[in-house]
């Protein structure tokens, strides 16, 4: 598919009601309907229906139930792709699953690979074993979830058929304020090392466990230049990515051609 010249993306930085799917979906629907500009992709935070909780037995649902149906509805109504993660129950157990939904209702997913052991996430959820690359208007997109950001090998933009695997990497997150300096440093680093646009969408305010989040959702270009920085506000920001500028820089500075080959086990 020929890549569209531009890609418009909405970053939804928001507070979340603690473990209340009905309230969160209603709140997010109202926010999205307040968007005037047409976009190609809407990015929600990690565990947007519930907040970041280990209470999977209480909060999980199977695919194609309330959360998936809501995402399909919003994607169709907004005529945009929409993504964010939720607690999903599978035959293998619970997963922190990033859902990627097209305007036509097709759902793809990525299960969080790196589980945050400091919150005992690895004791509740099964780790993802597959790194998919999604396609959006000809753009190749790499999905990641929060703690994945600390592990650059997993997200390395490797070459496929002589081309880089993706053009955009994004992170949906519940990244606490106590460690926000790491977020601020790593998000542009992922852009620079992978010669790709990098976007991170974090939540704000305190959750039901008293953990404070202060946003800092942002977007960076392939050189690490900041395109958007949202501070600590509860708001939606729009960013516009340029395919021609990306390809021109990759040709002018093809550092990816000197990258190391490796296998992930």
N, C-alpha and C positions, 0 to 999 in steps of 0.2 A: 504494500500500500504506500502511496506517495504521502510523505509527511506534510501535514498542514503547516503553513508558514508561521502561524501563531498558535499559542495555547493559553487560554484564560482559565485561571484557577482561583477558587474561593477558599480561603483559610478560615475555618470556623473555630475561633478561640472562645471558649465558654465555660462558665460554671456548670456543674451538674448536680441534680438532685440525687441524694444518696440512696442507692438501691431502689429507685423508683422509675421503672421503665415508662409507665404511662405519662408521668410528669415530664421526663426528659424528651420523649418523642414529641409530645405536644409543644414543649418549649422550642425544640429545634425546628419543628415544622413552622412555627410562627416566625422564627428568625429567617428561615430560608425563603418564606413567602415575602419577607421584607426586602429581599434582594431585587433590585431593578435590572441590573446588567445581566445579560445572558453570558453564562460561562460554560466551559467544557467539562470541568471537574470540580466537585465539592469535596473537601477533606474535613472530616470530623475527628475528634480526639480518640484516644484509646479507651475502650470500654465505655463508649458514649451513652449506652442505654442505662448504665448502672453506677458508673464510677468504678475506680480500680479496686476491686474486691476479690477476696479469696473464697467467698461464700458461694462456690459454684453449685453446690447441691441445691441451694435456694434460688439462684438466679439464672442458671443455664437453661437454654431452650434448644431444641433441634433446629436444623436448617429448615427454611421455608415456613417458619411460624411468624410470630409477631414482628420481630426485628427485620427479617428478610422481606416480609411483605411491605413493611413501612418503607424500607430502602427502595424497593421496586416502585412503590407509589411515588415517592419523592423524585426518583430518577426520571420517571415518565412525565410527571408534572413540570419539572424544571428543565426537561430535555437536556440533561447533563448526566455524566457519570457521577456516582457518589460512593464514598468509601469511608471506613472507620472500623474499629474492631469491637467485638462483642464476645460474651461468654457463650460458647456453643457446646452442646453435648453430642458426641459422636459415639460410634460403636467401640472405639478404642479408648474413650474417656473424654474428659473436658479439655477444650483448647481455647486459647485466646486468639480468636480468628479474625483477621482482617478480611472484610467483605468488600468486593469490588463489583459494583452493579451498574449495568449499562442502561440507557434510556429505554431499550427494548426489553429489559427485564432479565437479561442474562447475568448470572452470578458466578464469579470466580473468587478464589480465596487464597490467602496465605496465612499459615499458622505460625505464630510467633516462635522463633527459633531459640532465642536466648531468654530464659525465664529468670526473673529477678529473685535470686535466692535470699537476699536480705529481707524480702517480704514472704519468703517460703512459697513463692509462686511455683517453683519446680516440684513441690509436694502436692500441688493441686492440679496442675495442667500438664498435658503431654507436649513435648517440644516438637515444633515443626521440623520436617526432614527435607523439605523441597523449597527451592527459591524460584518462584515463577516470575516471568516477565510479562506484564500486561501490555496491551496495545490500545492506544487512544488516538484516533485520527492520524495514524501513521507514526506517532511517537511511541517509543518503547519506554515502559515505566516499571521501575523496581520498587515493590512495596516492602516496608520495614515497620517494626513496632518497637518503639521506646528503647529498651535496654539493648536492642540489636545495634544501636548506634555506637556502642563501645567496642564492637568487634568488626573491624574493617575488612578482615579476610572474607567474612560471610557476604559482605555487600560489594566486594571488589568488582569493578566493571571490566569483566574479561572479554576477550575477543571471540566472536562467533562469525565464521565465514569471512574473516578478514575485517570485520566491523565490530565496533563496541556494542556490548549487549543491550545497553539502555541509554536513554537521553535524559531521564529524570529519575532521581531517587527521592522518596518521601518517607517521612516517619510520622506515624500517629502516636501520641504519647500521653502519659500521665507522669511527667517528670517533676519531682518535688523541687521547691524553691531552695532547699538546703544544698542541692547539687547543681544549681542552674549554671554555674560557671563552666561545668563540663559540657553541658548542652550548647552553650554559646560558643565554645571552642570547637566542638566536634562537628557541628552541623556544617560550617563552612569548609572544614577539613575534608568531609566526605565529598563535597563538590569539587574541590581542587584536585584531590587524588584520583577521582574518577572521571574528570573532564565532563561533568554533567551538571545540570541544574539540581539543586538540593533544597528540599522544603521540609520543615518540621512544624507540626501542629500540636500544641500542648494545651492543657486546660488551665483554668485559674481558680483561685479561692480554695477554701479548706474542704476536705472530704469528711465523711462520717467517722473516720479514725483520727481526725485532728491533723492530718497531713496537709501542709500548705503547698499550693501550686501558684506560680506567678507567671505563667504564660511564656513570654519570650518567643512565641511562634514567629517564624522568619522564613525568608526565601533568599537563596544565594545563586549567583550565576556560576558557570563553569570555571571562573577565575577566582571565586571566593568573594566577589563583590556583593554587597548586601542590596537586594532588590526590595525587600520589605522587612520591617521589624515592628512587632505589634505591642511591645511592652507588656503591661499587666492588665490591659483593658479587656473587658468582656465585649468582643465585637467580631465582625467579619471583615477581612481585608481581601482585596483582589490583586493578583499578580498576573503579568503577561509575559510569556516566554517566547523567544524568537529562535526559530529553527535555523535560519540563514546565518545568524551571528554565531550560533553554536557550531555549526559545521565549518564555518570559516576559521574559527579559532582552532578546532581540532586539526585542520589541514595545516595551519600555520605553526602549530605547536603540538606535534603528534607524539607526545610523551608516552601515550598508551602503547606505542609500538615497541617500547623498551621495557614493558612490564614483565614480571616474573610469572612463569607458568607453575601451577601447583594443583593438587587435588584436595578436595574437602572430604573428610571421612565422617 
